[in-house]
Amino acid sequence: MYDGKQVLRFVNNYKTKDLYLIGNEMNKRIGTGNYDLERTKFNVHYKDIDKSNLYQEVKSILKDRNIEYSHKTKTNILNGVAFTSGPEFFMTLGLPFKETDRVYQSGDKKGQNVLVPNIKSKDDIPSDVTKYFDCCINFLEDLVGKENIVMAQVHYDEDTPHLQAYFLPIVNEVKRKCYKRDYEGNLIKENGKTILLRDKDNKIIYESIKGNFLNNDQFWKDLGGRNSFANIQDKFNKYITDCGFKLDRGNIGSNKVHQTKLEYKINELKSEMNNLYKDIENCNIELDKSKEVLENNIKNNTFNIKKNIIGYNSKDVEKLIDYSTDLERLNNINKNKLDSNEKTINSLSIENNFYKNNKELINTKQYIYKQNVELKNKDDEIKYWKNAFNKVSDALDIKLNRKPMKYVSDYISLADSIKATKKLNKEAEEAANEFHKLFEL
């Protein structure tokens, strides 16, 4: 008998432009989740960044460890993973939950109230829940390497507790295509293109190179390629079962790709919109029926307030009118709610696109890069002139047979005095020449 369903999902296509948003979501709790800031203090931080933001942290790690990678905007530089299960699993471990006024709009729990953790102190988090997440992080460290995990946190401040982590897809060996070369080792080109080296079956020849590489494709190939996700799901289920937890693996061998939190939220809102459309349609039908009854009674002159047996009495008419008014009011409420959901979906879709294709952030980064280049050039120029000044001041000290002076202003004063003395000497020389000319005459 299982206590819940196993949920283990990976996202392996985060680019450099996504790092700022991921960092904000993890550290500032700004993103697409339903965050309860009263519970944020109970989150567990297995691994945090040392730099001011995730972008700088990743770049620093790659530089300090001399990891080779492709410096392109389309490079998959970071992977994400989440370990969790449904509320039922955590409740069997003793974690308290409470109902909200929100309702699941899709999936197996459609129509049920959303449950969230009811945590008011650390004592509300059972040791078995802590053990479960400790096992999850240990599994991840063995899978991707502890040194490659950049961030890892357990979040108790969202709808369902989960371990969320991000890691670098590092490999120690890559396979690269071989190209034709001449006797001197130079690449052979035809029509400006290098020629691939092929075997007798016309298949491309690869060579294996050892080292430290950030290579997302090779990382997942090493884990099984197309079967990698299914393999990991199988390994994790065996591992977590050995740890004493009973989770349903689901479809064996499945490579199902899980949707992100943002995509899940959009789908929930779309489902809610569809339900609202149906409610409005039903309301309109009921409203039309009630209006039709009133119109027919008036037309047939059977609307007699005093009639108590066949027709309507005054109380019936009042109820019917109130019913029609209520339907119209409900109809307006549903329309307003529908408009609000449409705006929310548009906002989430824009946010989703912002995650996937943040051109504004890219432009900003390019501008910052250009400014940094200019600053470096200015810094190099300052260093050049500073070095030149030091050489000139050293030469002056040697020429004048004096000790080096402490301040730059002393050298400036010295230069001014030398310049002034030279000017006086020149004037004296000119006066002497004039004096000699007088004698020559």
C-alpha positions, 0 to 999 in steps of 0.5 A: 500500500502506497502513502502517496505518489512519487513526484520527481521532475527535472528542467534541463534548459535554463539559459544565462538569461534565466538565472536572475529570475531563478535567484529571485524566486529562491532567495526573495520568494518572487515568482509564480508560487502561492507563497505564504511569507508567514511560513517562509522562515521554516524553509530549509537551506541545504545550499545557498549562493555566496555571491550577490546573485545567482548569475555571479555565483554560476560564473564564479564557479565555472571560472574558479574550477576552470570548467570549459563551456560554450559562451553562448546565450543558447547554452543550457547552463543550469538544470533544476529539479524538484522532489515532492509528493501530494499532501496525503503523503506528508500527512501520513508522516504527521505534517498538519494541513488545512483547507483553503478557499481555493479549489483544484481546477484540473487533475485528479483533485478537480473540485476539491479544496486546496490543502496547504501546510499548517505550520506555526512552529518548527515543532510542527514539522515531523522528523520523518518529513525532515528525513524524507528531504534529507534522503532526497538531497543525498540522492541528488548529490550522488546523482549529479555531484555535491560540488555541482549543486548551486542552490538547494532549498526545502520550501514549506511556504508554498501549497505543497512542501518540496525540495527545489534545487539547481545544479550544473551539468558537469561531465569529465569527458566529452565526445567531439567530431573529428575533422580532416587535416593536412600533414601539418595538422591544419584543417582542410576546408572546401568552399570555406567549410571544414570537412568532417572525418568519416569512417568506411561506413560514412559515419562521423568519427568522434574523439573522447576528450577528458577534462572539466566540461559543462555540457548538458547534452553529454550529461544526459546522454551519460544518464541514458539519453532518451531513457534518462528520466525514466532511469532516474525515476526507477533509481529514486523509487528504489532508493526512497523505498530503501529509506523506508518511504512508500511512494508509487512510482507511476508508469514504469519506463515513462519519460513523461515531462512534468510541467513547470509551476508557471505552466501548471498555474496557467492550466489551472486558470484555464480550467477555471475559465472553462468552468466559469464559461459553463456556469455563465451558459447555465445561468443564461439558460435559467435566466431565459426560462424565467423571463420566458415564464413572466413574458408568457403570463403577461401575454396570456393575461394569466398573471393574476396576483389574486389567483392562488391555485393555478396562477401565481400569488404575490409572494410567488411573483416576488420570488420569481423576480428575486430569482431572476435578479439573482441570476443576473447578479451571478451572471455579472459576477461570473463575467467579472471573474472571467475577465479577471482570470483572462487578465491573470492568464495574459500576465502569466503568459507574459511572465512565462515568455519573460522566463523563456525569452528575456530580450530586455535582460539580454540587452541590459547585459550586453550594455553592462558588458560594453560598459565593463569593457570601456572601464577596463580600457580606461583602467588599463590607460590609467595603469599605463600613465601611472607606470610612466609617471613612476619611471619619470620620477625614478629617473628624476631622483637618480638624475638629481641624486636625491631620495624618492619623495612621498607625495605626487604633489612634491614631484609636481612642484619639483617639475615646476621649479625645474621648468622655471629654472630652465626658463630663467637660464634661457633668458640669461643666455639670451641676455648674454648673447645680446651683451656679446653682440654689443661688444662685437659692434 
